[in-house]
Amino acid sequence: MAKMIPPFINPDVKSGAERRIFELLRDSEELSSYTCLHSFGLSRHSRKRQGEVDFVLVGNGSIICFEVKGGRVTRKDGIWLFKDRYGQENKKTEGPFAQVSTAMFSYLPAHTYL
């Protein structure tokens, strides 16, 4: 079981996918030597006033940042389309890969990945 910080998922988190990933990480025996930071806020971000990483997994000399998207995710003509379980569609120019990448490089000091 990974050590979760915070140890519970905030009731305000509406994403069922994010809740399921939280539970999987928390309950995984394989991740017992890891610490997992959920909804990790960034006070500095390279392109935004503030940023957030859904999950940061730290352990065994590794730092793994990842973004969770539930529902349907597609990309058309350079625009990312996110459709939730209610059929609501949201469009963005920044996709999940760029989102986690800019957040990760905003968080990690330069010497970490050189």
Order of alpha helices (4+ residues) and beta strands (2+ residues): beta-alpha-beta-beta-beta-beta-beta-beta-alpha
